[in-house]
Amino acid sequence: MNFCISIGGTTCEVIVEEKAFEGVKRIAQTLCDDIECICSVRPDYSVRVPEKVSGYTIIAATLSSSPFLDSLDERGLFENLKGKRECYGFFCFDASELGIGEGRVLLIAGSDKRGTIYGLLNISERCGVSPLIYWGDVKPAHRDDIVIDIPSGFISKEPSVEYRGLFINDELPGFGNWAIEKFGGANAKAYDEVFKLILRLKGNYMWPAMWFEIFSEDGPGILNAELADIYGIVMGTSHHEPLCRAGSEWQKIYSDYGTDNTWSFVKNGEAISKFWRDGLIRNRGFENIITIGMRGEDDSLLLSEDATLEDNINVLKKAILEQYRLLRENVSPDLKEIPKMLAIYKEVEDFYYGDSQTQGLKDWDQLEDVIFLLSDDNFANTRGLPTKEDRDHKGGFGMYYHFDYHGAPISYECVDCMTLPKIWDQMTLAYESGVKKLWIVNVGDIKFNELPLSYFMDLAYDYEKWSVPNLTDRYMKEFVDRNFSGAISEGRKNDIIRFTELFTRMNSVIHPETMLPESFAPAAFCETSRMIGVAKEIIELGDSIRDSIESTSKTAFESLFYFQGMVSAYSMLAGLYAGMNRFLASRGALRANDYIPLIEEMIDKDRENVRRFHAWQDGKWNYMLASAHTGFKNWNDDIWNYPASMKVYPLDRKAVVFSFEDSTFFHTGSMWTDSRKLESFVLADSDRFETSYFIDLKAPFAFDYKITCEDANISVTPSCGHLEPADSSFLEVKIRADRKKITDKGTAQINVELDFGEKNSPMDNTVIKDKAFVHYAPLDSGSELFINRSDSGVIVIPAGNYASSNDSEEGSFILVKGLGREKNAVKACPFEKCFYDTEEKPYLEYLFETAGPGEYRIDFYTLGRNPVVMGDEMRFDISIDDMDPVTVTTCDKDYKTHFTNSLWSSNVMTGINVASTEAHLMGGVRSLKVYAGDPNVAIEKIVVSPVSLKIPETRLGPCMNSDMI
């Protein structure tokens, strides 16, 4: 039914009862703020008995704390709410039905405090207010009249995951300095905005900033914790902060407990125990999940490195038993009434599992009612999920996930580097594996992670809705619709989606901090030029959107996406230009110098973009882009640099470099040293119609040129002319084939002649000649679309380009859109299932054509993922031409998610794990079947090539598609 929030300059009244929770009262006023933001008129708000109303009235109340709801209980309206967790119902009445006056009443009834709060904020959203009204600067469009459709009798669902929240970490120089400037510190004024964000996103849990901040002392005093409790935010502390104590507290106040500042339960247990006790006493009046266990200070080891596994486990057990004593004495004698969490993070993982000689903590009966908080690998890849045998653990399992990380091998903490399909991929795997009790995500400064945070929280709240495969496109569309209302066209909304997906995918291919001049191949498979195209599209599209949308949407676009997208693109281009500069300089090509001003321009634009953002909106978000964000050499930013450039000095004689854009090989002219064939396969092995052939000057001498090709299928532009070095240091020749009309493949010879005119010295070459070869073929289409071919010998098969998909009763493969670095990836489902336990495995069949019999290497580009069972391998089987299956291993039993493991470090830096096998293949069309194997295997593409062929090293691997990401 329709309910009028505002009409004709008059708004509804919002009523809560005197007995209402303080948090409900505050959020009711937040609803009034939101309504005023839309229509410029603030609703009347009152705390009173709703015994006489008129017009339109909203009454918000909570079961068990509302005399008004008690008076209606005999009607049976609330039976479906009772006993539910964090649910709300909407009930519409004529006021006369309730005997409280005239007009229409919207009753929001919550099953508990958070349920009522969610109900109030749902009304705000229905009015058109985004959850990101503050954090994303999403100002709702002005409307004089606000009429919403309310489904009377609607009862919300129980959240899928019980505890859902965020961790403000790595908060300097961003969040910490921002909070000091805006609020005087990470105090209750600052956290008021954080708590409301969590509630608007239907969350209920938080770990606070903890590098230097002390949440329960900086309110000032206990005000932060009191405010969290008022709002219904369940507070926790991070993986190394036991018993409500912040990580930075001990060193500041250890003298209150003795003279020894050592953070060691072995050497200083009595003092640390008193320190823990006082933390519990301070925070025991609030709703907490108590972190138990103990880690070394600043994420270090608890004992020395020569301590045994048993030594470490025994110390942890001793610490936990002491913590239990403190909990019984200071919180509740019944430990089962106290929510507790043990974080299985880094070295604690070894203590959790134990080994064949030592029982791990997971089997210790003292932890049966403790939440086991598992962790990803700090780069958003899950690991060590519960086995079927472990899933009945009474305390349940949680997941500590990362959108931000400060640590090895290289940190990433400036901008959004997450794609929604990756979050979906890993968190659905976690949920299906039994991780349903608690989800928390490290969001760094919060700012710029609004999109992935929103998705993460929505997935946790309504897993049933958003866990369906390939709904992330729909989510993104709904997100844009919600945050860009008003006078903005559907076309522009699609542009915003394109812009956002481009820069987040680019950042997932390489985190900006990781970008170095050598990160991408400058020539092979045109990798650098195509990435330059992506970054330029981001900049052009971002500026176009920003310049064309009205002010309200423009503000939201700038806040959520524009500034961080431009930072990403400028950093990328600076590194790419530097890579091209060094590559060309190594050849002595003067064109290298053309990139020097481009590098400097991108660095200047990056700096200016940061300055503009920090001054934007009267400095609202000052410091939030202050983190170093490119050129890291290690995990920290102490030796980061902008990319450096190299200058080429000209030779004193006539000299040039001939090359194709896609080849690392080059000629200097028709000399005996240039015996290797200069050739390009772009027009045969990709979907392109054009390639570039370069003639680079090594000295500033003018020349006339003549370029000929007798093949009628190939055009060359320009074919003749004159080059003046004052005008350009190079000549770019476009070689084109109309591949839609070509019926057969072929090879065209390009003949080049340069005439430099008068001889300046006996050693001068006045005429330099070269010849090059372009391979071309028709575009692959029609009935043979799924037969993958190559003229160069490198056959690239996108994972989605399978000829057939064969399901079994045990499972099937699905194509997940946007999951791979290059668009899509395939994975088997059920996601958590190990198919080695079954005889009938689903498989995908790929068809490809080889040139002739020989030894071939088959590379499987699998996404950088970890085994779901700690210590297990990750494998899948393949079969070629229906021969006996062969097992391909992506991770062996020695694999560890630690920076000392080279494979893991490579996986998280590149996002890919290449697993290879070799086979003798006959010529012609061959069949490759890929069978489902271990969980978490996702394949992006398959590359088949002769063993004798050396493929140039690239970041993304061989790629034949012009639409890179």
N, C-alpha and C positions, 0 to 999 in steps of 0.2 A: 504494500500500500504506500501511497505518497505521504510524506511527512514534511511539513514546512519548517525549515530551520530559520529562514529569514524571508520575509516578503513585505514589499511596500514600505521598507524602512523600519519594520518591526521584527524583532527576533524572538526566538523561543526563550523560555526560562530553563535554567539548569539547576536542579535541586539534588542535594545529597543530605543525608540525615546526620544529626549530631553524633550518632554512634558510628558513623562511617569511618573507615580507616583513613588516616591522614594522607596516605598516598592517593587514595581515591579522590579525596577533596582536592589535592593539588592537580591531579590529571584532569578533573572536571574543569578546573580553571584553565588548564592548558587547552582543553576543547573550546572554551570561550575565547581564548586568545586566537585560536585557529579560525574560528568563525569570524571574528573581528578582522582578521587578516584578509578574508575574502570580501566581506560586504561593508567593512568600515564601521560597523555597529556592533558593540559588544553585548552579548546576551546578559540578561540579569542572572546572577549567580547567588544562590542562597543555601545556607546550611540550616535546615529546619524540618519540621514534620510536614510532609506533603498532604496537608488536610484540606487545603483550599487552593485550587489552581484555576487558571483561565487561559484561553488561547492555546498555543502549542507549548508543551512542557516535556522536558527530558528528566526522568528520575533515575539516578544511578544508585544501586544498592547491592549488598553482598549477603548471600545466604549465611545464616548463623550470626550475623551482626546487624540485622535490620528489623526493627519492629514492623516496618511497613510491609516487608516481604512476609514476615510471620503472619500478618493479618490476612494475607492472600493465599497462605499455604493450603488451606482447605479446598481451594479450587483445583489443586493438582497441577498447577502450571509448571512447577519446578522439579517434577519427579526425574526428568531426564538430565537435570543439572546436578542433583544431589550426588555427592561422592565423587564427582568428576574433578579432574585437575585442570585448573586454569581455563575454564570454559565460561562462556557467557551466553545469555539468551536475550532476544529482542521480543518484546510483547507490546502490541499497540491496542489502546483502549480509547473509548470515549470516557472522558473524566467522570461523567455521570454514572457509568458502569461501576466505577470504583467508589462512588459516593464522595468525591473530593472536589466537586465544582463542575466547570464546563470546559469545553475544548477537547483537544486531542492530547493523549499522553503516550510517550514512548518510554517504556520501562526497560532499563538495562539491568539485568540480574546476573550477577557473577557467582560462580560456584565457590570462588575464594577471592582474595584481594586482587591477585593478578588477573583473574578472569574479568572482574569488573573493569579494571584498568584497560585491558585489551578491548573490551566492549566500547568504552568511551573513545578510544583511539581509532577503532573501526569506523565509528560515526564520523570522526574527523577525516578519515580517508574517503569515505563516501561523499563527503562534501567537496572533495577535490584537493585536500591537503596531503602532500607527499610526506612520508616518514623522514625524508631528507630536507625538510623545510629549513632547518638550521645548517646541517653539515653539508648539504649540497646546494644551499642558497636557492632552493626551489620555491619561489614565491607563487602562490596560487593566483590564477587569473581572477580579476575583480568581477564579482557578480552582485547585483542588488538583491536578487531573489535566489534562494538556495532551497530546492525541493529535492529530497532524496527518496529513493524507493527502499522501503524497509520490509523485509519478509517477516511478518508477524509470526511468532512461534519458532523462529529460527534458533537453533542451538549450535554453537560452534563446536568444532572437533577438539578432542584432547590433542595437545602437541605430540608429535611422533617421538621426538627425543625429549627426555625429561628436563635436562639442563642444557641451555643453549646460550652461548655467550662469546665474549671477545676478550682479548688480552692486549692491553696497551703496552707494547714493549719496544725496545730500541728507540726510546722516546726523545732522545737528544740527537741532533740539535733542534728537532721539530717540535713535537708536542710539548716537551718540557719548557722550552723558551717561550713558545706561544702562550702557554698557561700562565707563566710568570708575567708576561707583558699584559695579557688581557684580564687576568683575574687575580694576580698577585701570587700565583703558584698553583700547584695541582691540588686545589682546595675544593670546598663544597660548591663554590660558585662554578668552577670548571666542571666538576663531576655532575652537576645538575644537568648540563647539556648532554653529557655522556649517558647518564642513566635514562634520560628521556629518549635518546636515540635507541638504546637497547629495547626499551618498552615499545616504541613505535615499530620496531622490527620484530616484535613478538618474542624477544629474548627475555632471559631472567637471571643471567649469571655473568660474572666478570672477574678477571684478574686485573688489578690496577697497575699503573706505571710503577716501576720498581728499581730503576737504575740508581737514582739518588733520592727519589720520593719515598715517603713513609705514609701510606694511605691513612692509617689510623691515628696519625699525629699531625697531619698537615691540613686538617679540615677548616680552621685550626682545631687542634685537639682531636676529639673523637667525632667531629661533625660529619666527616666523609662517611664513616661507617653508619652513623645515625641516619643520614640522608638515604643511603643505599637501603637500609631497612625500611624506611618510610615508603620508598617507592616499590619495595618488594624485590629488590635486586639481591640475589643470593651471592654473597662474596666468597671468593676463594683467594688463595695466594698461589704463586707459580710453583713449578716443579721442584724448586730448591728452597722454598720458604715455609718451613713447618710451623704449625700451630699459631696461625694468625700473625706471624712475625714477618716483616718486610726484610728483603735481603740486605738492605743497607743499615738496618737497625743495630745489629750486634756491635759493629766497630764503633758506633757512636755512643753506646751506653754500656759497653761491657764492664766499665769501671764500677757500675752499680752492683756488680755481682762478683767482683774480685779484681785481681791485678793482671790476670792472664787474658790476652785478647785472642788466643788461639781458638779457631773454630774447629774443635776436635772433640767428639764425644768420648774418645778414649782418654785424652789428656786433660779435658776440661769439662767433663760431663756434669758435675754438680752445678757449676755456674750456668751452663747452657740450659740445664733443666729448670733452674729458677727463672731464667730469661723466657723460656717457653711458657712456664706457669703464668707469668704476668701477662703475656700476650693473650692467653686464654681468658684470664680474668677480665682484661680490658674489653674483649670482643664477644664474650659469651652471651650477652643479651641480644645478639643479632642473629639473623639467619645466615649460617656459614656452611660451606663444605670444607672441612678441616683437612689441609694437606698434612700427611704424615710421612715418616721416613726422614732421610737426611742425605744431603750431598755436600761435597766440598764447596768452599767459598768461591763465588764467581764461576760456577759450573765446573769446578775442578774435581779431582778425585778425592774421595773421602779419606782413604789411607794412602800410603806411599805405593809407588808402582810395583814394588817387590812383594806386596801383600798378596796372599792367595785369594782365590775366589771364596773359599770358605771363611777366611778372615773377614772379608768385606761383608758377607752375608750375615755373619754372626754379630758384627758391630751394628748393622742395620736392624737386626732383630732386637738387640739390646736397646737401641734407641727407640724403636717402636713400642716395646713393652713399657718403657719409661713414659712415653707419650700417652699410652693407654692409662697408666696410673694417674697422670695429670688430668686427663679428660674425665676420668671417673670422679676425681676429687673436686674438680673445678667447673665441670659442665653438667654431667649427668652420670649417676651410678650405672645406668644402663647404656653401655657402649652402642648397642644397636639403634638407639634413638639418635645418635650423632652421625650425620652424614660425613664420611671420611673418604679421602682419595689418596692413592699412592701413584705417583707419576713414574711410568716406566720409560725413562728418558735417558738417552746416551748410555753411560756405563751401568746405570741401574738395570738396563735391559739384561745384561749378563747376570746380575744378581737375581733377577726375576726368573730367568730360565734355569740357572744352575747348570750342572753338567752330569755326566754319568756317575760321578763320584759324590757330588754335592747336591742336595735338594735345593731347588730354587724357591724364591719367595712365593711363587704362584701356587705352590702346593702346601704352603704353611697354613695350618688350620686357624691361626690367629687373624688371618686376613679374609676370611670367608664373606664378611659383610662390607668389605672395603671396595670402593670403585677402583678398578684398575684402569688408569688413564694411559692408554697407548699413545704413541706419537708417530707422526710421519717422519720423513728423513730430513726435515727442515726445508725441503724444497717441494712440498705438497705431494709427495709420493708416499702412500701408506706402506707400512711394513709390519711384520709380526702380528697379524690379526688372529683373533681367537680360532682355535680349531673346533671341530664339532664337539669334541670331548670337553673343551673348556667353556663352552657357551652357556652352561648352566650355572656358572659362578654367581652366587647369590648377590654379590655387591654390584654386578653388572660391569660393563666396559665403557670407557670413554675414549675420545680421540682429541689429541692436541695437534692442530693443523696450522699451517703457516702460509700467510700471504706476504710475509716480511721475515727477514732473518739476518741477524748480525753474527756472522761466524764463517768458518771454513766450508768449502774452499774460497768462495767469494760472497760477500754480503749482497743483499738486495733489499733496499728499504726506502726508496725514494718515490716510486710510482707503481701503478698497478701492472703486475707481470702475470696475472692469472687469466686464463680463459675459462669461461663457464663450463665448456665440455670437460675440461680436466677436473674441475671441482666435482662435477657430476660423476665422472668416471671413478674417482677415488673414494668419494664419500658414499656413493651407493654400494661400492664394494665393501666398505667398512660396515655400513648398516646391515647389509645382507649377511655379513660375517658375525653379527651379533653385537656391534658397537652401537648401542641405542640409549645408553643411560646419560651420556654427557658429551656434547661437542663444544669445543672452544677453539677459537682461531686467533692467532697472532696477527693483528692488523697494524702493528707499528704505531704510526701517528693517527690512525683512523682516516685522516684526510687522504683522498685519492684511492682508497679502497672501498668506497661506498658501494660500488656495483657488485664486486665479488662478495662483500659482506652481506648485502641484501639477499643475494642468491643463496649463500650459505645458510642464513637464518631462515629463509623461506623453505629451503629443502629440509632443514631440521624440524621446522614447525609442521609442515604438511608434506611429509615424505611420499605419501601415497600419490599425491598430485604431481609432484615435480620429479619423481624418480623414473617416470616413463621415459624410455630412450628418445633422444632427438627432440626434446622440448625446449632446449636452451634458446633456440631461435625465437620461439614463442615467448619465453620469459623476457628476452631482450626487448621484444616489441612491446610487451606490457610495461616493462620498466620505462621505456621511452615515452609511451603514452601517458604514464602516470606522472612523469617528471617534466614533460614538455607540453603542457596544455596551452590552450589559447590559440593565437593566430599563427600557427605553424602548419605548413602543408604536410601531407603524408609523404610527399617526395623528400622534403627536408628531414622528416623523421627517419626515413630510410637512409639518408645521407649521414645522420648522426650515428645510426647503427653501424653503417659501413666504416665510418671514421673510428669508432670505438673498437670494433672488431679488428681493424687493421693495426692499430697501435698496440692493443693488448696481445694480439697474436705475434706481432713483431717482437714485443718485449718478452714473450714466452720462448721465442726462437733464441733470443740472446738477451739476458737482463742488461739494461743500460750500463750498470756498473762493470759488467764483464766485457764491454765493447772495447776492442783494441784494433789497431790498423791491420793486424794479421788475422783477425777473426773470420773473415770471409775470403774466399778465393777470388782474386782480382779478374781472372779470365775464364777459368774452367767452368763450363756450363753457364757462362754469363752470370755467375752467381752475384758478383758485386753490382753489376749494372742493373740487374733485376731488383736487388735490394734497394739500390738508389731510387729506382722507380717507385717502390713501395713507400719509402720515406718521403719522397716528393709528393706523392699522392696524398699522404697524410697531411702535409703542410698546406697544399693547395685546397684540399677539401675542408680542412679546419678553418682556414681563413675565409673560404667561401661561405661556410655555414655561419660563422660568427658575424660576417658582414651583412647577412641577408635576413636574419630572424629578428623578431621584435624583442624589445628590451628584457621582458620578463624571462622568456626562454633563453635569450642570450646570456643572461646572468647565470642561469642553471647550467647551460652548456659550458661556459667558461669554468665554472667552479668544479663541475664533475669531470669534464673530459678535455676541454681545449688546452689548458695550460700544461697538464701532464702529458697530453698527446704530443704537443709541440716540443717539450723537453725531450721526449723519447726520440722524436724524428730528428731534431737538431743534433743530438748526441750520436745517433746512428749515422747521419750524413757526415759529420766531422770525422768519425772513424773510417767510414767507407772511402771518403775522399783521401784521407791519409794513406789508406791501403793502396789506392790507385797511384798516388804520388810515389810511394816507395817502389811499387811494382814497375812503373815506367822509368823511374830513376835508375833502377838496376839495369835497364837496357840503354841508358843514356839518352832517352827520348826527352826532348825539350818540353813535350806536352806535360811532363811531370810538374813543371813549374806552374802550369795553368791551374793546378789543384791547390796551390798554396793560398791564394786569396779566397778560394772556396772554403778551405779548412778554417781560415781566420773568420770568415763571414759566419759560419755555423757556430763557432765558439762565441762570437760576439752576440749572435741571436740567442744562443742558449742563456748567456749571462743576462741579457736584456729581458728575456722572457721570465726568468726568475725574479729579477728586480720588479718587473711589472706586476707579477702575481703578488709579491709581498706588499706592494703599495695598493693593490686592487681592493675595492670595497672599503676604502679608508683603512687599509692594513688589517682587515679582519683575520686573514690567515698568514700574517707575517711569521716567518721561520718555517712554514710547512714544506717549503721546497729547499730547505737549507742543507740537506744531506748531499754529500758528494755523490755524483751519479754517473761517472764514466771513468774509464781508464784505471781501474783497480788492478794492482799486481798481486795482492794477497787478500785475506779476509777483511782487513781493516783499511781505512781510508788514509793511513798515514803517508803512503807514497803514491797516491793517485795523481794522475796528470791528464791534462788535455792532450790530444795526439800531437806529436811533433811532425814537422815536414822536412823534406830533403830537397835541396836545390841542385839542379843540373846545370853545369857550365858547358857552353857549346864547344865543339871541336873546331879546329882550324882548317878542316878539309871537308869536302862534300861527303855526307854520309846520311843514310836513312835507315829506318827500321820498318819492315813490312810485317803485318800480323793480322790475324782474324780476332774478333772480339771474344771468341769462345775458346781460344787456344793459348796455352802458356808458351808455345813455340813461336819463334820469329825468324825472319830472314833479314840479312843486310844487303842482299842483292844476289845476282847469279854468280856466286863464287863457289869454288870447290868445297868450302867449309859449310855451305848451305845445301848440303846434299839431301837433307831430310825433306820429305814432301810437306808443303804448307797447305793444309786443307781444313775445311769447315764442314761439320755435319749438322749444323743448326737447321737447315732446310730439309733435312731427311729425318731427323730424330726428334722433332718438336712439332708444335702446332703453329710455328711462326711462318711468315711469308717473306721475311727480310732479314738479312744479316749485314754486319758492318766489317769492312776491310780497311785497315788503317795504314797510311804512309806517314810515319813520324820523322820529323827532322831531328838530326843530332847536331846540326850546324845551321846557322841562319843564311842559307843560300837559296835563292829563288830557282824554280824549275818549271818547265812545261811538262805536261803529262798526257799520256795517251793510254787508255785502258780499253781493251777489246775482249769480246767473248763471242765465239761463233755459234754457241748453242742458242737456238731460238727460244728455249724455255727460260732463259735467264736474261734479265736486264741489268745494266750497270749504270749508276748515276752518281756523280758526273763521269762521263766517259773521256773527256778531254778538257784541257784548260791550262791555266797558269796559277801557280801558288807563290804568293809573296810572303816571306817569313814575318814581315811586319804586320800582316793581317792574321796569320795563323801559323802555329807550329806544327800543324798536321793537316792531312787531307783524309776525310772520312768518305769512303765509297760505299754506297748502298747497293747491295746485290739482292735482287728480288726475283721470286718465282711465283707465278700464279698457280698455286698448288691445287686449287679447285678444278683447274682445267687440265693439269698434267695427268697423264694416264700411266706413265711408266717412270721408274726411278732412273737416275742417270748421274753422270759426273761432268761438270762443266769446267773447262780450263779458262782461267782469267790471265790474260797477258798484260803486263805492265811495262811501260817504258817512260823513264824520266830523263829529260834533257836539261842539263844545267848550263848549257851554252859554253862560254869561253873558259879555257883551261887557265887556272891560276898558278899551277905548279905541275911538274912532271908526274907527281903522285896523284893528281886529281882524277877522279872519274867524272867525265862530263856527261856520260850516259850510264844510267843504272837501270838494269832490267830485272824483272822478277816474273815468276808465274805461280799461280795458286789454283787450288781446285776446290770447287763447291759441289758437295753431294746433295742431291735433291730427290724428293719422292712425293707422290700424291699424299694428301691428308688421309689418314686411316679412317675409314667410315664404312657404313653399310653392314652387311652380314658378318664381316670379319673384324668388327670393332674390337672384339676381345682377344684377337690374336695379336700379341704384342711383338713388335719387330724392331730392328735397329739396323742402320746402315754402318754405324761405327763399331758395332760389336757389343755396345753397352745397351742391354735391353732393360728398360725401366718400366716396372709394372706397378702402377698405383694399387694400393690394397683393395680399393673399391672396384677395380677393373677385372673382377673374376668372371669366368664364363658360366659357372654354375655354383649354386649353394645347396649343399645337401645336409638337411637336418636329420637328427635321430631322435629317438624317444628320450635320450639323455640331455639333449640341448641343441643349440643352434649358434650360428655366427650372426652378428649384427654389424652393420656399417654405422659408425658413430660420426655424425657430421661435425666437422670442426675439431675433432680430437687430435689429429696429427699435426705436426708442424706445417705440413703442406696439405692443408684441408682436412682430410678424413683418415680414419683408421678403422680396422676391423678387430673385433674381440669376440670371444665365445661367452655365451651365457647358458646357465646361471653363472653369474660373475665369480662367485666364491667356490665353484665346483672344480675339483681336480679330475680331469677326464681320463687320467691314467688308471683310475679305478673301474673304468667301464670298457666293455668290448666295442660297443657301437658308438663311435665318436663322430660328431658332425665334422664336416670338412668343406673347404672351398677349393674349387678347381680353377687353375689359371692355365691359359694356353699361350705359348710363345714359340717363335720360329728362329731356329739357329741356322747359321750359314753353312755349317758342315760338321762332320764328326770331330770330336776333340774333347779335351778336358776343360770343364767349365767351373767357375766359382759362382755360387748362389748366395747373395747377401740379403739377409732379412733385416730391414730397418724396423726394429721394435722400439716402442717408446720406452724411455728410461724409467723403468719401474722396478720394484723390489719384490722378492718372494713374500707370499702371505704367511708362510710358516717360517719362523726364524731358523736359519741354517739349511733350509731346503734349496734345491735347485729350481730354476725356472726353465721349462722345456716345452717343446711341442714336436710333433712328428710330421714328416713330409714323405711323399711318395712321388717318384718320377716315372711316368709312363707305366703306372700300376705295378712297379717293382716293389720289393719288400720295403716297408717304412724305415726311415732313418730318423734318429732323434737329433734335433738341433737344440743346443743349450745356450741360453742367454746369460744365465748366472749360475756359477758352480757353487759347491759347498764352501769354498773359501771366500766367497763374496761377503763383504761387510759394508754397511751404510756408514762409512767413516772416511774422513778426508785422507787417511793413510792408504785407503784402497783406491788404486788408480782407476779401476773400472767404474766404481760409484762416482768418483769425482768427475770423470768424463761424462757419465750419464746425466748428472745434474747440471753440468755446464752446457752440454749440447742438446739435452732433452732426448737423446737417442742412444740406443744400444744396438750395434750391428753384430748380428750372429751369422756365421758363415758355415757353409759346407761345400764340398766339391763333388763333382760327378762327371762321368763320361757320358756325353750326349751324342746322339746321332743328329744328322742334319734334318731340317724340316720342322713341322709343327710338333711341339712336345707338350705333354701334360704334366702339370705340377699340382699335386694335392697337398693342402695344408690342413692338418688335423688339429682339433682342439687338444690342449695339453694342460699345463698348470695354470692356475688363476693368475690374473693380472698381466697376461701376455697380450699386448695390443700391437698390431703390425701396421706400419704406415706405408711401406712400399717394399718391393722385391727387386733386386738388381741381379741380372744374369750376365756374365761376361766371360770370355776365354781367360783361362788362368794366366796365359802368357801376356795378356793385355794389362798394362799398368794404368790404372784409373787415377787421374789427378786427385789430390786430397782437397776436399771441400767441406764446409760445415754441414751443409744440407745433403750432401751426397749427390750423385747424378740426378738431374732434374730436367725433364724435357718439356715441361709445361710453362708457357709464358706467364700464366696467372699464378705467380709464385705462392702467395699466401692470401 
